[in-house]
Amino acid sequence: MFNPIENLWSEFKVHVKTHLCERLVAFMGPPPDGLTREEFRMQYLEHVAQEVIQGIDIQRLNRYALRLEYFNGRAERMEDMEVAM
C-alpha cells in the first residue's frame, strides 16, 4: 500500500465497525416513526461515520505518509523490502 489514505481508510473502517458492534442494539432496533428500517440504518451509519471522522488525528495521516516515504525510496532503488511489517 503506497498510498497513506489507504491506511487511514482501513483504520476508519475498523473504528466504524467497532462503534456499530458496541451499539448493535440501537442499530438493529426498530426505526423511529416515519423512517423505514433502511433509512434509519443509513442515518445511523452516517452518524457513526461522522463521529469517527471527527476523532481522526491528522498527525496519524502524516505518520503514514512519512512511513511510506521510506518504502517508496526503497522501491525506487529496487531494494528488497520486508512485507507485512
Sequence and secondary structure as in RCSB ss.txt:
>XXXX:A:sequence
MFNPIENLWSEFKVHVKTHLCERLVAFMGPPPDGLTREEFRMQYLEHVAQEVIQGIDIQRLNRYALRLEYFNGRA
ERMEDMEVAM
>XXXX:A:secstr
   HHHHHHHHHHHHHHHHHHHTHHHHHS   TT  HHHHHHHHHHHHHHHHHHT  HHHHHHHHHHHHHHHHHH
HTT    S  
